[in-house]
């Protein structure tokens, strides 16, 4: 068995795991190149801390590992989500660290508009379950804001329509936060704008808006996809400033429309909702001022007339104070007699409660008598308890030797019974069983060694076939007409510049080896006295290179 293994090792070249993995990686990348794969995202947990994303694409029968590098993640028009059906474009490769093949994705797109709508409905359902769209969370708009914040593109027609409508209705301060309203970064920029308006201090250099308008013109579902961002919906729902959503036309709807405090049909409608009409306010204010003046005048007249009527019905001060004055005089007359009676009662009560030495002596004697009685009772009780404890101890002392003798007798009986049951026959049977188990284990060990050698021999044969198929073995290269050049130390010579004149070289061919003497220098110039040619001397190669043999 050992001779066979040694012979196999000597006939086939050994390769490292890294060499095999590298060969497979090159084969997969050369054969497949870039591919488009359609499948369902599985195992997605968001970008790693490094910015890369790792997940898998699967269908009903297979699974393909996938990776998106950090630079590609920033260019995607939408964020991948668990269970989403997508079309991935990328390059197939292998990962030697885990012996898996995978696709490195360069572009990712949903599998049609139906997939976008399904993803949108899934986000809507999940956010609704969290209460993001709850009407109880929505804030009331201020009736007359002082500053309005607008989040939109600074170059589009939307901002001009909003500014024009606000100037016509109620001119006030408008703060624009410029963002991109279309593309892969639109959702993140609008989210940052909403959070930025909320982070402004109330007394800072930039005034804090009282209302925020998020506006964009109409478009397709893909154009408005940035406003369906889950992070944007959460930011709008958590905003301390009321938010008006004016994205798209009347028939368009996004997640921000459901999360905002008020939805406007158009950006112009958002400006009309945010501010009232100044002329109408002035007219209303003038009418209310006139009504207020008339009401105040009529109210003063009614109260003046009521005060005159009440003054005529009020009695004079002498009439009001006559009855209290009489009650005071009667109480003053009774006060002297009441004080004298109270003093007499207190003196009599004090005389009755006055202490004397005889009274104290009687009370002390009574207390001493009660104390002596309680002391006698306590002594009698203590003597009774001590006698009872002494009797119990005496009984226990008498029973102790009997209990000890009975326990020793039981132990002796158990020992004799166990000794009688012990024999040599069970020990002999146990030894025989152990010998049989040992023999069985030896046979299984030999079978396991033989099976392991068969598996190793099969793997070695398979590896040899793989090397022959890929044309990677040294022998296959030499069979194609190449030769290895070795110096006197047995080291491989890779360049002509490393050869010295007069050096003995070894040429290794497919069927054997030959020796040669170098007669020219590294630059191709022949030596002054070339040595005689041998059988292994080669002709001068084309291109001006001097002969080495």
C-alpha positions as CSV (number, residue, x, y, z in Angstrom):
1,X,0.0,0.0,0.0
2,X,2.8,2.5,0.9
3,X,4.7,1.6,-2.3
4,X,1.7,2.4,-4.4
5,X,1.2,5.8,-2.7
6,X,4.9,6.6,-3.2
7,X,4.7,5.7,-6.8
8,X,1.6,7.9,-7.3
9,X,3.3,10.9,-5.7
10,X,6.4,10.5,-7.9
11,X,4.4,10.4,-11.2
12,X,2.1,13.5,-10.6
13,X,3.0,17.0,-9.7
14,X,1.5,18.5,-6.5
15,X,-0.5,21.8,-6.6
16,X,-1.5,24.0,-3.8
17,X,-5.2,24.8,-3.0
18,X,-4.5,28.4,-4.1
19,X,-3.3,27.3,-7.5
20,X,-6.4,25.2,-8.1
21,X,-8.6,28.0,-6.9
22,X,-6.9,30.5,-9.2
23,X,-7.3,28.2,-12.2
24,X,-11.0,27.8,-11.6
25,X,-11.4,31.6,-11.1
26,X,-9.7,32.3,-14.4
27,X,-11.8,29.7,-16.2
28,X,-15.1,31.0,-14.9
29,X,-14.3,34.6,-15.7
30,X,-13.0,33.8,-19.2
31,X,-16.0,31.6,-20.1
32,X,-18.9,33.7,-18.8
33,X,-17.7,37.3,-18.6
34,X,-20.6,39.7,-18.1
35,X,-24.0,38.3,-17.6
36,X,-27.6,39.4,-16.8
37,X,-29.3,37.4,-14.1
38,X,-32.9,37.7,-13.0
39,X,-33.8,36.5,-9.5
40,X,-35.1,37.3,-6.0
41,X,-32.9,39.0,-3.4
42,X,-32.3,36.8,-0.4
43,X,-30.4,37.4,2.8
44,X,-30.0,41.2,2.3
45,X,-29.1,43.0,5.5
46,X,-28.0,46.4,4.1
47,X,-24.5,47.6,3.3
48,X,-21.6,46.3,5.4
49,X,-19.6,48.7,7.6
50,X,-17.1,48.9,4.7
51,X,-19.9,50.1,2.4
52,X,-20.2,46.8,0.4
53,X,-23.4,44.7,0.3
54,X,-23.5,40.9,0.3
55,X,-26.6,38.8,-0.5
56,X,-27.9,36.1,-2.9
57,X,-30.1,35.9,-6.0
58,X,-32.4,32.8,-6.0
59,X,-35.2,31.3,-7.9
60,X,-37.3,28.2,-7.2
61,X,-34.3,25.8,-7.9
62,X,-30.9,27.5,-7.4
63,X,-29.1,30.2,-5.5
64,X,-26.3,32.5,-6.6
65,X,-24.1,34.6,-4.2
66,X,-23.9,38.3,-5.1
67,X,-21.8,41.3,-4.0
68,X,-22.1,45.0,-4.7
69,X,-19.0,47.1,-4.1
70,X,-19.2,50.4,-2.3
71,X,-18.8,52.6,-5.4
72,X,-21.6,50.8,-7.2
73,X,-23.9,51.1,-4.2
74,X,-23.7,54.9,-4.4
75,X,-24.7,54.8,-8.1
76,X,-27.8,52.6,-7.8
77,X,-31.2,54.3,-8.5
78,X,-32.9,52.4,-5.7
79,X,-31.9,50.4,-2.7
80,X,-32.2,46.6,-2.7
81,X,-34.6,45.0,-0.3
82,X,-35.3,41.5,0.9
83,X,-37.6,39.5,-1.4
84,X,-37.4,42.0,-4.3
85,X,-37.2,40.6,-7.8
86,X,-34.4,42.3,-9.8
87,X,-32.3,42.0,-12.9
88,X,-28.6,42.1,-12.1
89,X,-25.8,42.8,-14.6
90,X,-22.2,41.9,-13.6
91,X,-19.3,39.5,-13.9
92,X,-19.2,35.9,-12.7
93,X,-16.2,35.0,-10.6
94,X,-15.2,32.8,-7.7
95,X,-14.3,33.5,-4.1
96,X,-11.4,31.1,-3.1
97,X,-11.9,31.8,0.6
98,X,-15.1,29.8,0.7
99,X,-14.9,27.8,-2.6
100,X,-18.0,29.6,-3.9
101,X,-18.8,31.3,-7.2
102,X,-20.6,34.6,-7.2
103,X,-21.6,37.6,-9.3
104,X,-20.0,41.0,-8.8
105,X,-22.9,43.3,-9.7
106,X,-22.3,46.5,-11.8
107,X,-25.9,47.5,-12.3
108,X,-29.2,46.5,-10.6
109,X,-32.7,47.3,-11.8
110,X,-36.2,46.1,-10.7
111,X,-37.8,43.4,-12.8
112,X,-40.2,45.8,-14.5
113,X,-42.6,48.5,-13.3
114,X,-44.8,45.9,-11.6
115,X,-41.9,45.1,-9.3
116,X,-41.6,48.8,-8.4
117,X,-45.3,49.0,-7.6
118,X,-45.1,45.8,-5.6
119,X,-42.1,47.3,-3.7
120,X,-44.0,50.5,-3.2
121,X,-47.0,48.7,-1.8
122,X,-44.8,46.7,0.5
123,X,-43.2,49.8,1.9
124,X,-46.6,51.5,2.3
125,X,-47.9,48.5,4.2
126,X,-44.9,48.3,6.5
127,X,-44.8,52.0,7.3
128,X,-48.6,52.1,7.8
129,X,-48.2,49.2,10.3
130,X,-45.6,51.3,12.2
131,X,-48.1,54.3,12.4
132,X,-46.1,56.6,10.1
133,X,-49.3,57.6,8.2
134,X,-51.5,57.9,11.3
135,X,-53.7,61.0,11.0
136,X,-53.3,61.6,14.8
137,X,-49.6,62.4,14.2
138,X,-50.2,65.1,11.6
139,X,-49.7,68.8,12.7
140,X,-51.9,71.8,11.9
141,X,-50.5,74.4,9.6
142,X,-49.9,77.9,11.1
143,X,-52.5,80.4,9.8
144,X,-50.0,83.2,9.1
145,X,-46.4,81.9,8.8
146,X,-43.5,84.3,8.9
147,X,-40.9,82.1,7.0
148,X,-41.6,79.3,4.5
149,X,-38.9,76.7,3.6
150,X,-39.0,75.2,0.1
151,X,-37.2,71.9,-0.8
152,X,-37.0,71.6,-4.6
153,X,-34.7,72.1,-7.6
154,X,-33.4,75.7,-7.8
155,X,-33.5,75.7,-11.7
156,X,-36.9,74.3,-12.4
157,X,-40.3,76.0,-13.0
158,X,-41.6,74.8,-9.6
159,X,-39.7,77.3,-7.5
160,X,-40.8,80.2,-9.8
161,X,-44.4,79.2,-9.5
162,X,-44.2,79.0,-5.7
163,X,-42.4,82.3,-5.4
164,X,-44.9,84.0,-7.8
165,X,-47.9,82.7,-6.0
166,X,-46.6,83.7,-2.5
167,X,-45.7,87.2,-3.8
168,X,-49.3,87.6,-5.1
169,X,-51.0,86.4,-2.0
170,X,-48.9,87.3,1.0
171,X,-45.2,88.4,0.4
172,X,-43.0,87.0,3.1
173,X,-39.5,85.5,3.6
174,X,-38.8,82.2,1.6
175,X,-35.8,80.0,2.3
176,X,-34.8,77.6,-0.5
177,X,-32.9,74.4,0.1
178,X,-31.7,73.3,-3.3
179,X,-31.8,69.5,-4.0
180,X,-32.0,67.1,-7.0
181,X,-35.5,65.9,-7.5
182,X,-34.7,63.0,-9.7
183,X,-32.0,60.3,-9.7
184,X,-30.4,58.0,-7.3
185,X,-29.5,60.7,-4.8
186,X,-32.8,62.5,-4.8
187,X,-34.3,60.7,-1.8
188,X,-31.1,61.2,0.4
189,X,-30.9,64.9,-0.5
190,X,-34.5,65.7,0.3
191,X,-34.2,63.8,3.6
192,X,-31.1,65.8,4.5
193,X,-33.0,69.0,3.6
194,X,-36.0,68.2,5.8
195,X,-33.7,67.3,8.7
196,X,-31.6,70.4,8.0
197,X,-34.6,72.7,8.3
198,X,-35.5,71.0,11.6
199,X,-32.0,71.5,12.9
200,X,-31.9,75.3,12.3
201,X,-31.9,77.3,15.6
202,X,-34.8,79.6,16.3
203,X,-32.5,82.7,16.6
204,X,-29.8,81.7,14.1
205,X,-28.5,83.6,11.1
206,X,-30.8,81.6,8.8
207,X,-34.4,81.9,10.0
208,X,-36.1,78.7,10.9
209,X,-39.2,78.1,8.7
210,X,-42.7,77.8,10.1
211,X,-43.8,75.6,7.2
212,X,-41.8,73.4,4.8
213,X,-42.9,72.7,1.2
214,X,-41.4,69.7,-0.6
215,X,-42.3,70.2,-4.3
216,X,-41.6,68.6,-7.7
217,X,-43.3,68.6,-11.1
218,X,-45.1,65.5,-12.5
219,X,-43.3,62.5,-14.0
220,X,-43.3,58.7,-14.3
221,X,-43.1,56.3,-11.4
222,X,-39.3,56.0,-12.0
223,X,-38.9,59.8,-12.1
224,X,-40.8,60.1,-8.7
225,X,-39.1,57.1,-7.1
226,X,-36.8,59.2,-5.0
227,X,-39.9,60.5,-3.1
228,X,-40.8,56.9,-2.2
229,X,-37.7,56.6,-0.1
230,X,-38.4,55.0,3.3
231,X,-35.9,57.2,5.1
232,X,-37.6,60.3,3.6
233,X,-41.0,59.2,4.7
234,X,-39.7,58.7,8.3
235,X,-38.0,62.1,8.3
236,X,-41.2,63.9,7.2
237,X,-43.3,62.0,9.8
238,X,-40.8,62.9,12.5
239,X,-40.4,66.6,11.5
240,X,-41.2,69.2,14.2
241,X,-42.1,71.7,11.4
242,X,-45.3,71.1,9.5
243,X,-44.6,69.7,6.0
244,X,-46.7,70.2,2.8
245,X,-46.1,67.6,0.1
246,X,-46.5,68.9,-3.5
247,X,-45.0,66.1,-5.6
248,X,-46.3,65.4,-9.1
249,X,-49.8,66.1,-10.4
250,X,-53.2,65.4,-8.8
251,X,-53.1,61.7,-9.9
252,X,-49.6,61.0,-8.8
253,X,-48.9,59.8,-5.2
254,X,-45.8,58.9,-3.3
255,X,-45.0,57.8,0.3
256,X,-44.1,61.4,1.2
257,X,-47.7,62.4,0.3
258,X,-49.0,60.0,3.0
259,X,-46.4,60.9,5.6
260,X,-46.7,64.7,5.2
261,X,-49.1,66.8,7.3
262,X,-50.9,68.2,4.2
263,X,-50.9,67.1,0.6
264,X,-51.2,69.7,-2.1
265,X,-52.4,68.8,-5.7
266,X,-49.7,70.9,-7.3
267,X,-46.7,73.1,-6.2
268,X,-48.9,76.2,-6.8
269,X,-51.6,74.7,-4.7
270,X,-49.1,74.2,-1.9
271,X,-48.2,77.9,-1.9
272,X,-52.0,78.8,-1.7
273,X,-52.4,76.4,1.2
274,X,-49.3,77.8,3.1
275,X,-50.3,81.5,3.1
276,X,-53.6,83.4,3.1
277,X,-54.5,86.4,0.8
278,X,-53.2,89.6,2.3
279,X,-56.0,91.8,0.8
280,X,-58.7,89.6,2.2
281,X,-57.0,89.6,5.6
282,X,-56.9,93.4,5.6
283,X,-60.6,93.7,4.6
284,X,-61.6,91.2,7.3
285,X,-59.4,93.0,9.9
286,X,-61.1,96.3,9.0
287,X,-64.5,94.8,9.3
288,X,-63.7,93.2,12.6
289,X,-62.2,96.5,14.0
290,X,-65.4,98.3,13.2
291,X,-67.6,95.7,14.8
292,X,-65.3,95.7,17.8
293,X,-65.6,99.5,18.3
294,X,-69.4,99.3,18.0
295,X,-69.6,96.4,20.5
296,X,-67.4,98.2,23.0
297,X,-69.5,101.3,22.8
298,X,-72.8,99.4,23.3
299,X,-71.2,97.4,26.1
300,X,-70.1,100.5,28.0
301,X,-73.6,102.1,27.7
302,X,-75.3,99.0,29.1
303,X,-72.8,98.7,32.0
304,X,-73.1,102.4,32.8
305,X,-76.9,102.1,33.0
306,X,-76.7,99.0,35.1
307,X,-74.3,100.8,37.5
308,X,-76.8,103.6,38.0
309,X,-79.6,101.2,38.7
310,X,-77.5,99.3,41.3
311,X,-76.4,102.5,43.0
312,X,-80.0,103.5,43.6
313,X,-80.8,100.1,45.2
314,X,-77.8,100.1,47.6
315,X,-78.8,101.1,51.3
316,X,-76.8,103.7,53.3
317,X,-73.8,102.8,55.5
318,X,-75.7,103.4,58.8
319,X,-78.4,100.9,57.7
320,X,-75.8,98.3,56.7
321,X,-73.9,98.6,60.0
322,X,-76.8,98.8,62.4
323,X,-77.2,95.1,63.0
324,X,-73.5,94.2,63.3
325,X,-73.0,97.1,65.8
326,X,-75.8,95.8,68.0
327,X,-74.3,92.2,68.0
328,X,-71.0,93.6,69.0
329,X,-72.4,95.5,72.0
330,X,-74.2,92.5,73.3
331,X,-71.1,90.3,73.0
332,X,-69.1,92.9,74.9
333,X,-71.5,92.9,77.9
334,X,-71.4,89.0,78.2
335,X,-67.6,88.8,77.9
336,X,-66.8,89.9,81.6
337,X,-69.2,87.4,83.2
338,X,-68.0,84.6,81.0
339,X,-64.3,85.2,82.0
340,X,-65.2,85.1,85.8
341,X,-67.1,81.8,85.5
342,X,-64.3,80.2,83.5
343,X,-61.7,81.2,86.1
344,X,-63.8,79.6,88.9
345,X,-64.2,76.3,87.0
346,X,-60.5,76.0,86.3
347,X,-59.6,76.7,90.0
348,X,-62.0,74.0,91.2
349,X,-60.7,71.4,88.8
350,X,-57.1,72.2,89.9
351,X,-58.0,71.8,93.6
352,X,-59.5,68.3,92.9
353,X,-56.4,67.1,91.0
354,X,-53.7,68.4,93.5
355,X,-51.1,65.7,94.5
356,X,-50.0,64.9,98.2
357,X,-47.2,62.6,99.7
358,X,-49.8,60.2,101.0
359,X,-51.2,59.7,97.5
360,X,-47.7,59.1,96.0
361,X,-46.9,56.5,98.8
362,X,-50.1,54.6,98.0
363,X,-49.3,54.4,94.3
364,X,-45.7,53.3,94.9
365,X,-46.8,50.5,97.3
366,X,-49.3,49.2,94.8
367,X,-46.7,49.1,92.0
368,X,-44.2,47.2,94.2
369,X,-46.9,44.6,95.1
370,X,-47.7,44.0,91.4
371,X,-44.0,43.7,90.6
372,X,-43.3,41.1,93.3
373,X,-46.3,39.0,92.1
374,X,-45.1,39.0,88.5
375,X,-41.5,38.0,89.6
376,X,-42.8,34.9,91.5
377,X,-44.8,33.8,88.5
378,X,-41.8,34.1,86.2
379,X,-39.5,32.1,88.5
380,X,-42.1,29.2,88.8
381,X,-42.5,29.1,85.0
382,X,-38.7,29.0,84.5
383,X,-38.3,26.0,86.9
384,X,-41.1,24.1,85.2
385,X,-39.5,24.6,81.7
386,X,-36.0,23.5,83.0
387,X,-37.5,20.3,84.5
388,X,-39.3,19.4,81.3
389,X,-36.1,19.8,79.2
390,X,-34.0,17.8,81.7
391,X,-36.5,14.9,81.5
392,X,-36.4,14.9,77.7
393,X,-32.6,14.8,77.6
394,X,-32.6,11.9,80.1
395,X,-34.9,9.8,77.9
396,X,-32.8,10.5,74.8
397,X,-29.6,9.5,76.6
398,X,-31.2,6.1,77.5
399,X,-32.3,5.4,73.9
400,X,-29.1,6.3,72.1
401,X,-27.1,3.0,72.7
402,X,-30.0,1.0,71.4
403,X,-30.2,3.0,68.2
404,X,-26.5,2.7,67.6
405,X,-26.5,-1.1,68.0
406,X,-29.5,-1.5,65.6
407,X,-27.8,0.6,62.9
408,X,-24.6,-1.4,63.2
409,X,-26.6,-4.6,62.8
410,X,-28.3,-3.4,59.6
411,X,-25.0,-2.4,58.1
412,X,-23.5,-5.8,58.9
413,X,-26.4,-7.6,57.3
414,X,-26.2,-5.5,54.1
415,X,-22.5,-6.2,53.8
416,X,-22.9,-10.0,54.2
417,X,-25.7,-10.0,51.6
418,X,-23.6,-8.1,49.1
419,X,-20.6,-10.4,49.7
420,X,-22.7,-13.5,49.1
421,X,-23.9,-12.2,45.7
422,X,-20.4,-11.5,44.4
423,X,-18.9,-14.3,42.2
424,X,-16.2,-14.7,39.6
425,X,-18.4,-15.7,36.7
426,X,-19.8,-12.2,35.9
427,X,-16.2,-11.0,35.9
428,X,-15.2,-13.6,33.4
429,X,-18.1,-12.8,31.2
430,X,-17.2,-9.1,31.3
431,X,-13.6,-9.9,30.3
432,X,-14.8,-12.0,27.3
433,X,-17.1,-9.2,26.2
434,X,-14.2,-6.6,26.4
435,X,-12.0,-8.9,24.3
436,X,-14.7,-9.2,21.6
437,X,-15.2,-5.4,21.5
438,X,-11.4,-4.9,21.2
439,X,-11.2,-7.3,18.3
440,X,-14.2,-5.7,16.6
441,X,-12.7,-2.2,17.0
442,X,-9.4,-3.5,15.5
443,X,-11.3,-4.8,12.4
444,X,-13.2,-1.5,12.0
445,X,-9.9,0.4,12.3
446,X,-8.3,-1.6,9.5
447,X,-11.4,-1.1,7.3
448,X,-11.4,2.7,8.0
449,X,-7.7,2.9,7.0
450,X,-8.3,1.0,3.8
451,X,-11.3,3.3,2.9
452,X,-9.3,6.4,3.7
453,X,-6.5,5.2,1.4
454,X,-9.0,4.5,-1.4
455,X,-10.5,8.0,-1.1
456,X,-7.0,9.6,-1.1
457,X,-6.1,7.5,-4.2
458,X,-9.3,8.6,-6.0
459,X,-8.7,12.2,-5.2
460,X,-5.1,11.9,-6.4
461,X,-6.2,10.4,-9.7
462,X,-8.8,13.1,-10.2
463,X,-6.3,15.8,-9.6
464,X,-3.9,14.3,-12.1
465,X,-6.7,14.2,-14.7
466,X,-7.5,17.8,-14.0
467,X,-3.9,18.9,-14.4
468,X,-3.7,17.0,-17.7
469,X,-7.0,18.6,-18.9
470,X,-5.9,22.2,-18.1
471,X,-2.4,21.7,-19.6
472,X,-0.8,23.2,-16.5
473,X,1.7,20.4,-15.6
474,X,5.4,20.8,-16.1
475,X,5.6,17.6,-18.2
476,X,2.9,18.8,-20.6
477,X,4.8,22.1,-21.2
478,X,8.0,20.2,-21.9
479,X,6.1,17.9,-24.3
480,X,5.3,20.9,-26.5
481,X,9.0,21.5,-27.2
482,X,10.1,23.8,-24.4
483,X,13.1,23.2,-22.2
484,X,14.2,24.2,-18.7
485,X,17.7,25.8,-18.3
486,X,19.4,25.2,-14.9
487,X,22.7,26.6,-13.7
488,X,25.5,24.7,-11.9
489,X,23.7,25.1,-8.5
490,X,20.5,23.6,-9.9
491,X,18.6,27.0,-9.9
492,X,16.3,27.9,-12.8
493,X,17.8,30.5,-15.2
494,X,15.1,33.0,-16.3
495,X,17.1,35.6,-18.2
496,X,20.1,35.5,-20.6
497,X,21.8,38.2,-18.6
498,X,22.2,35.8,-15.7
499,X,24.4,33.4,-17.8
500,X,28.2,33.7,-17.4
501,X,30.7,32.7,-20.1
502,X,32.1,29.3,-19.5
503,X,29.3,28.3,-17.1
504,X,28.1,24.7,-17.4
505,X,24.3,24.6,-17.8
506,X,21.8,21.7,-17.6
507,X,19.0,21.5,-20.2
508,X,16.0,19.5,-19.1
509,X,13.8,18.2,-21.9
510,X,10.6,16.0,-21.8
511,X,12.5,12.8,-22.3
512,X,15.7,13.6,-20.3
513,X,18.5,16.1,-19.5
514,X,21.6,17.3,-21.3
515,X,24.6,19.6,-20.3
516,X,25.9,22.5,-22.3
517,X,28.7,25.1,-21.9
518,X,27.9,28.8,-22.3
519,X,30.3,30.4,-25.0
520,X,28.8,33.9,-25.3
521,X,28.1,36.8,-22.9
522,X,24.7,38.1,-21.9
523,X,24.7,40.7,-24.6
524,X,25.1,38.1,-27.4
525,X,28.9,38.8,-28.1
526,X,30.9,35.6,-28.6
527,X,33.9,34.9,-26.4
528,X,37.5,35.4,-27.8
529,X,38.1,31.7,-28.0
530,X,34.9,29.8,-28.3
531,X,34.9,26.2,-27.1
532,X,34.3,23.3,-29.5
533,X,30.6,22.6,-30.2
534,X,29.0,19.7,-28.5
535,X,26.0,17.6,-29.5
536,X,23.7,19.8,-27.3
537,X,24.9,23.1,-28.9
538,X,22.0,25.0,-30.4
539,X,22.2,27.3,-33.4
540,X,22.1,31.1,-33.0
541,X,18.5,32.2,-32.5
542,X,17.0,34.8,-34.8
543,X,17.0,38.4,-33.6
544,X,20.8,38.7,-32.9
545,X,20.9,36.8,-29.6
546,X,24.2,35.0,-29.1
547,X,24.5,31.3,-28.5
548,X,24.7,30.1,-25.0
549,X,26.1,26.6,-25.8
